[in-house]
Amino acid sequence: MMAHGSPEGCLESELTCPICLHLLLDPVTLPCAHSFCLVCLETPERDNTSGFDQALCCPVCGQEHLSPESLPRNIKLKQIVENYKASSISGELQSSAEDKLINDRPSPEDADVCKSTDSGKSSLVETETNERRSRLNPVITSLQEKLALVDDLASKEKAREAAVKAAHADLRKDVSSVLEEIAELVKTYSTTALKLLEAELRPREDAVGKRVRMLSDLQKPLRSAGLQVDALMDEMDDACFIDGVRDVENQVSSLTLEPLQDSSSDLELSSSLKKVCEKIEHQNTQLRLGLGSTQRALRVVLNPSEVTFDPDTIHPNLVLSEDLKTVSFSAAKQPYPARSRRFSSFFQALSSQSFVRGEHLWEFQAEGCAWVLAVCYGELPRSGSGSGLESSAGSWCLMYCDNLLRAYEKGKDTPLRRTPSLKRMEIRLSFSTGTLAFYSVSDVSGDKTHLHTFKVRFTQPVYLAVRMMSGQPKAHITVN
């Protein structure tokens, strides 16, 4: 054994089991941070014949822990012990050989006699030591390489774990914000509906309550007059009797029931409730609009590639579907509100969502029309000849018209190919690689064919945009 004052001795002490006082064998580490051989913790006294886990008491600090069978093995500590054993064996062999050579060194007078013998022994020991070292060196190297690899992987996974947790925390926060908005919409709807109902019911209840109070006020003098009449029945003095009768008559004549007649009826109440129903139905419309907006916001949070068309940008000859994903041609102009963002010269529509990062994939389908499909900046002209998607300097698009496919970048066109039909497309936008790629999709097999890729580094948020180049009754464009 090495001296404890030396570095090797200190290391050996740290790697020694406190129970058996030997180097750790298949070590396990308790939650209190003390390590022991697994076999030393599995003593006969701890045999569990009852079928229940028994507490394990640490031999060093006395803390109680789970049974050793449920404790994880300390693989890293085991590797350190094995490496130490390997280096110790090599060092002990070399030290033993050197001590043997020193102790067995012949005296000067026997030097000549023993020279050849010592030389042979020294050579044999050195050979054995080299053989052991050469046998252990690959094992030690392999262990060290694997330990370094595991350490590196563990470090990367910890960093990835932190990134995932941070991203999930942001996602939970965004989803909670949208759900709180939905709850607030429902709460506002409920409060408003109850107020409308209360506004019709409360006056009727107040009127009935007022009549009850007035009748209650009449009951008191009438009962008092009744008591006076009972008393007059026993009155023997004629003058007192006459005065008493006159007093009761005055009291009764002063009471009137005309104001107590109920002017309201069940028919009037029914009419009032119908008005409440109409007002609540108006609130239903507002609630549906609000919930639709928040649900789309939730989809955007959960799906960063979610895309819908902005109702305030579509041309008046385009009709937007309820899910805001399809625009259809209409021969009659729609009475849309006037908006500065609405296209007025071309049958175009812009997405509600903008994109600044990430990887995105969309599907595009057109029926009954020539079309333009683009990714563009938001500061696009809304009227005039320069408002066409293919004309803008901040637009990257494909145009399919008269069986010819063209690519446009910053207003400059590049003819690509002729094709008799092109209805389904796939668009892939990658901010990391700075690419915008277009693929055609077969209606029959679903196979995809690369059409064109733009290489561009966007400097602003970009939107998805479409243009319907010809107006036909059943023409429509859908983006998912």
VEXGUBA-823219 format. One record per residue (C-alpha): residue in three letters; x, y, z. Coordinates in steps of 0.05 Angstrom, whole numbers, padded with zeros to 5 digits, always signed. Layout:
ALAXYZ ...
//
This chain:
MET+00000+00000+00000 MET+00022+00071-00014 ALA+00037+00122+00041 HIS-00024+00165+00055 GLY+00019+00228+00054 SER+00034+00219-00020 PRO-00014+00240-00076 GLU-00022+00167-00095 GLY-00039+00149-00023 CYS-00091+00204-00019 LEU-00123+00181-00083 GLU-00124+00109-00059 SER-00156+00131+00006 GLU-00211+00167-00033 LEU-00223+00104-00075 THR-00226+00057-00014 CYS-00291+00029+00012 PRO-00302+00050+00085 ILE-00331-00019+00101 CYS-00282-00070+00071 LEU-00223-00021+00067 HIS-00207-00045-00003 LEU-00212-00009-00069 LEU-00285+00001-00088 LEU-00317-00057-00126 ASP-00379-00042-00168 PRO-00388+00023-00129 VAL-00454+00057-00113 THR-00462+00127-00085 LEU-00516+00142-00033 PRO-00555+00208-00036 CYS-00512+00231+00023 ALA-00452+00228-00026 HIS-00416+00170+00009 SER-00394+00113-00036 PHE-00388+00038-00020 CYS-00380-00029-00054 LEU-00447-00057-00074 VAL-00431-00124-00041 CYS-00412-00089+00024 LEU-00482-00057+00028 GLU-00517-00123+00011 THR-00505-00156+00079 PRO-00542-00219+00102 GLU-00578-00177+00155 ARG-00612-00138+00099 ASP-00643-00199+00067 ASN-00715-00179+00053 THR-00761-00236+00067 SER-00822-00193+00082 GLY-00830-00169+00010 PHE-00823-00096+00029 ASP-00764-00048+00017 GLN-00723-00035+00079 ALA-00686+00029+00095 LEU-00610+00030+00086 CYS-00570+00066+00139 CYS-00505+00099+00114 PRO-00446+00068+00153 VAL-00410+00136+00152 CYS-00462+00189+00169 GLY-00521+00147+00191 GLN-00572+00176+00142 GLU-00627+00129+00119 HIS-00636+00115+00044 LEU-00669+00065-00002 SER-00645-00007-00008 PRO-00581-00017-00048 GLU-00618-00055-00102 SER-00654+00009-00122 LEU-00591+00053-00122 PRO-00558+00070-00189 ARG-00487+00045-00202 ASN-00433+00099-00203 ILE-00404+00081-00271 LYS-00356+00140-00272 LEU-00327+00124-00204 LYS-00320+00051-00225 GLN-00279+00072-00286 ILE-00235+00116-00242 VAL-00221+00057-00195 GLU-00206+00011-00254 ASN-00158+00063-00284 TYR-00125+00071-00216 LYS-00117-00005-00208 ALA-00086-00010-00277 SER-00036+00045-00263 SER-00022+00018-00193 ILE-00007-00052-00219 SER+00041-00024-00270 GLY+00075+00021-00218 GLU+00080-00034-00166 LEU+00110-00083-00215 GLN+00161-00032-00237 SER+00177-00012-00164 SER+00182-00085-00143 ALA+00229-00100-00199 GLU+00273-00040-00181 ASP+00273-00059-00106 LYS+00291-00130-00124 LEU+00348-00106-00167 ILE+00374-00061-00111 ASN+00367-00114-00056 ASP+00396-00168-00098 ARG+00454-00126-00124 PRO+00518-00167-00115 SER+00578-00144-00077 PRO+00637-00120-00118 GLU+00673-00185-00108 ASP+00613-00224-00135 ALA+00597-00175-00191 ASP+00632-00214-00244 VAL+00600-00278-00222 CYS+00528-00252-00217 LYS+00531-00203-00274 SER+00503-00250-00325 THR+00449-00277-00277 ASP+00425-00208-00256 SER+00422-00186-00327 GLY+00376-00244-00345 LYS+00330-00231-00285 SER+00325-00157-00299 SER+00309-00170-00371 LEU+00255-00219-00351 VAL+00222-00170-00301 GLU+00225-00114-00351 THR+00194-00159-00404 GLU+00137-00179-00357 THR+00125-00106-00338 ASN+00123-00084-00410 GLU+00076-00140-00427 ARG+00028-00120-00372 ARG+00032-00047-00391 SER+00020-00062-00465 ARG-00039-00106-00446 LEU-00071-00053-00401 ASN-00055+00009-00442 PRO-00109-00004-00496 VAL-00160-00016-00441 ILE-00142+00048-00405 THR-00142+00087-00470 SER-00210+00059-00490 LEU-00240+00075-00422 GLN-00212+00146-00424 GLU-00239+00157-00495 LYS-00308+00131-00477 LEU-00310+00172-00413 ALA-00290+00235-00452 LEU-00344+00219-00504 VAL-00397+00208-00451 ASP-00377+00273-00416 ASP-00381+00311-00481 LEU-00449+00281-00498 ALA-00475+00295-00428 SER-00453+00367-00433 LYS-00487+00376-00501 GLU-00551+00343-00475 LYS-00552+00388-00414 ALA-00547+00449-00460 ARG-00602+00420-00505 GLU-00645+00406-00443 ALA-00638+00478-00421 ALA-00656+00503-00491 VAL-00716+00457-00496 LYS-00742+00478-00427 ALA-00733+00552-00445 ALA-00771+00542-00511 HIS-00826+00503-00477 ALA-00832+00557-00423 ASP-00842+00610-00478 LEU-00893+00565-00513 ARG-00932+00553-00449 LYS-00932+00628-00436 ASP-00958+00644-00506 VAL-01012+00589-00504 SER-01034+00612-00434 SER-01040+00683-00459 VAL-01086+00662-00517 LEU-01128+00617-00471 GLU-01136+00674-00422 GLU-01160+00718-00479 ILE-01212+00665-00497 ALA-01234+00660-00425 GLU-01240+00737-00422 LEU-01283+00737-00485 VAL-01331+00685-00456 LYS-01333+00722-00390 THR-01349+00788-00425 TYR-01403+00754-00466 SER-01434+00723-00404 THR-01433+00789-00366 THR-01463+00828-00424 ALA-01519+00777-00435 LEU-01537+00779-00361 LYS-01538+00855-00362 LEU-01585+00855-00422 LEU-01632+00806-00388 GLU-01629+00844-00322 ALA-01646+00909-00357 GLU-01713+00879-00378 LEU-01730+00839-00316 ARG-01710+00889-00262 PRO-01763+00943-00278 ARG-01818+00890-00276 GLU-01793+00864-00209 ASP-01788+00935-00182 ALA-01860+00950-00202 VAL-01886+00887-00170 GLY-01846+00902-00107 LYS-01874+00972-00105 ARG-01945+00946-00108 VAL-01931+00897-00052 ARG-01904+00953-00008 MET-01964+00998-00023 LEU-02014+00943-00006 SER-01976+00928+00057 ASP-01982+01002+00075 LEU-02058+00999+00063 GLN-02066+00937+00107 LYS-02045+00975+00170 PRO-02098+01031+00169 LEU-02152+00982+00146 ARG-02138+00935+00203 SER-02138+00994+00251 ALA-02205+01016+00223 GLY-02231+00946+00232 LEU-02211+00947+00305 GLN-02248+01014+00314 VAL-02311+00984+00282 ASP-02308+00925+00331 ALA-02302+00974+00388 LEU-02362+01016+00363 MET-02406+00955+00367 ASP-02402+00958+00442 GLU-02407+01034+00447 MET-02470+01054+00486 ASP-02462+01129+00480 ASP-02497+01152+00417 ALA-02454+01214+00408 CYS-02390+01175+00415 PHE-02417+01123+00368 ILE-02434+01174+00314 ASP-02365+01208+00321 GLY-02331+01140+00316 VAL-02369+01120+00254 ARG-02352+01187+00222 ASP-02278+01178+00238 VAL-02276+01107+00208 GLU-02312+01131+00145 ASN-02261+01187+00136 GLN-02203+01137+00143 VAL-02233+01088+00093 SER-02251+01141+00042 SER-02180+01169+00043 LEU-02152+01101+00019 THR-02153+01089-00057 LEU-02133+01027-00098 GLU-02131+01059-00168 PRO-02055+01070-00172 LEU-02044+00997-00154 GLN-02071+00969-00219 ASP-02017+00929-00258 SER-02008+00959-00326 SER-01957+00907-00351 SER-01977+00840-00381 ASP-01944+00774-00399 LEU-01950+00793-00472 GLU-01909+00856-00460 LEU-01857+00815-00422 SER-01852+00765-00480 SER-01841+00823-00528 SER-01786+00851-00483 LEU-01751+00783-00479 LYS-01751+00777-00554 LYS-01713+00843-00557 VAL-01663+00815-00506 CYS-01655+00753-00550 GLU-01639+00796-00610 LYS-01587+00835-00571 ILE-01556+00771-00545 GLU-01553+00743-00616 HIS-01514+00805-00636 GLN-01466+00789-00579 ASN-01462+00717-00606 THR-01436+00745-00671 GLN-01383+00786-00635 LEU-01364+00726-00593 ARG-01355+00682-00655 LEU-01312+00734-00688 GLY-01270+00742-00625 LEU-01263+00667-00614 GLY-01244+00657-00687 SER-01189+00708-00681 THR-01161+00678-00617 GLN-01165+00607-00645 ARG-01125+00630-00705 ALA-01075+00662-00657 LEU-01071+00596-00619 ARG-01057+00558-00684 VAL-01002+00608-00700 VAL-00970+00595-00632 LEU-00974+00519-00640 ASN-00957+00519-00714 PRO-00908+00575-00734 SER-00923+00561-00808 GLU-00998+00573-00799 VAL-01023+00619-00855 THR-01090+00653-00869 PHE-01109+00709-00915 ASP-01119+00779-00886 PRO-01191+00801-00898 ASP-01168+00874-00900 THR-01122+00862-00960 ILE-01165+00820-01009 HIS-01191+00853-01073 PRO-01266+00867-01073 ASN-01276+00815-01128 LEU-01249+00761-01083 VAL-01290+00724-01030 LEU-01255+00695-00969 SER-01274+00627-00940 GLU-01295+00620-00867 ASP-01227+00589-00848 LEU-01192+00647-00885 LYS-01150+00598-00927 THR-01187+00602-00995 VAL-01201+00661-01040 SER-01254+00653-01095 PHE-01271+00699-01153 SER-01336+00739-01151 ALA-01364+00776-01211 ALA-01398+00825-01163 LYS-01355+00869-01120 GLN-01362+00856-01046 PRO-01380+00913-00999 TYR-01317+00908-00959 PRO-01297+00966-00913 ALA-01248+01014-00944 ARG-01178+00998-00919 SER-01111+01028-00937 ARG-01082+00957-00941 ARG-01134+00931-00990 PHE-01112+00914-01062 SER-01153+00952-01113 SER-01119+00942-01181 PHE-01105+00867-01182 PHE-01142+00805-01154 GLN-01091+00796-01098 ALA-01090+00777-01025 LEU-01037+00779-00971 SER-01028+00732-00912 SER-01045+00756-00841 GLN-00980+00726-00814 SER-00910+00750-00826 PHE-00847+00707-00820 VAL-00777+00725-00797 ARG-00745+00659-00777 GLY-00750+00583-00780 GLU-00766+00531-00832 HIS-00834+00534-00867 LEU-00873+00491-00916 TRP-00939+00509-00949 GLU-00985+00476-01000 PHE-01018+00516-01055 GLN-01075+00495-01101 ALA-01109+00534-01157 GLU-01170+00517-01198 GLY-01197+00552-01260 CYS-01148+00609-01265 ALA-01078+00632-01282 TRP-01041+00652-01219 VAL-00981+00685-01185 LEU-00953+00656-01120 ALA-00905+00700-01081 VAL-00866+00713-01018 CYS-00860+00788-01008 TYR-00848+00845-00961 GLY-00908+00879-00929 GLU-00894+00948-00958 LEU-00925+00929-01025 PRO-00964+00982-01065 ARG-01039+00970-01062 SER-01060+01003-01126 GLY-01032+01022-01195 SER-00990+00982-01244 GLY-00934+00974-01194 SER-00978+00938-01144 GLY-00975+00871-01182 LEU-00935+00818-01144 GLU-00890+00805-01204 SER-00873+00879-01210 SER-00850+00893-01139 ALA-00777+00898-01120 GLY-00794+00865-01054 SER-00826+00803-01083 TRP-00802+00733-01103 CYS-00855+00695-01142 LEU-00875+00645-01196 MET-00927+00662-01249 TYR-00966+00610-01288 CYS-01003+00638-01348 ASP-01018+00611-01418 ASN-00983+00545-01400 LEU-00917+00581-01387 LEU-00884+00584-01319 ARG-00840+00644-01302 ALA-00799+00664-01242 TYR-00797+00737-01220 GLU-00745+00767-01173 LYS-00745+00842-01159 GLY-00789+00853-01221 LYS-00744+00814-01269 ASP-00772+00752-01301 THR-00740+00686-01320 PRO-00778+00637-01366 LEU-00776+00567-01335 ARG-00817+00516-01374 ARG-00881+00503-01411 THR-00931+00456-01379 PRO-01005+00443-01397 SER-01028+00439-01325 LEU-01000+00465-01259 LYS-01051+00465-01202 ARG-01015+00440-01140 MET-00951+00470-01112 GLU-00907+00464-01051 ILE-00868+00523-01023 ARG-00809+00514-00977 LEU-00780+00575-00941 SER-00716+00568-00901 PHE-00687+00628-00864 SER-00626+00588-00841 THR-00604+00572-00912 GLY-00634+00634-00945 THR-00674+00594-00996 LEU-00744+00598-01025 ALA-00760+00535-01065 PHE-00821+00517-01108 TYR-00842+00447-01126 SER-00899+00420-01169 VAL-00941+00363-01140 SER-00973+00310-01184 ASP-01048+00304-01178 VAL-01043+00229-01191 SER-00981+00203-01155 GLY-00966+00261-01108 ASP-00894+00261-01134 LYS-00857+00328-01127 THR-00816+00361-01181 HIS-00768+00419-01166 LEU-00785+00481-01207 HIS-00743+00538-01181 THR-00703+00562-01120 PHE-00689+00634-01101 LYS-00627+00649-01060 VAL-00642+00709-01017 ARG-00627+00739-00949 PHE-00690+00774-00926 THR-00681+00840-00890 GLN-00754+00849-00869 PRO-00812+00804-00847 VAL-00842+00769-00907 TYR-00914+00750-00924 LEU-00945+00697-00968 ALA-00986+00728-01025 VAL-01028+00704-01085 ARG-01057+00735-01147 MET-01114+00708-01190 MET-01098+00732-01260 SER-01165+00717-01292 GLY-01236+00719-01266 GLN-01280+00658-01275 PRO-01342+00639-01234 LYS-01311+00577-01202 ALA-01239+00600-01197 HIS-01207+00595-01129 ILE-01139+00591-01095 THR-01125+00554-01029 VAL-01062+00557-00986 ASN-01048+00512-00926 
//
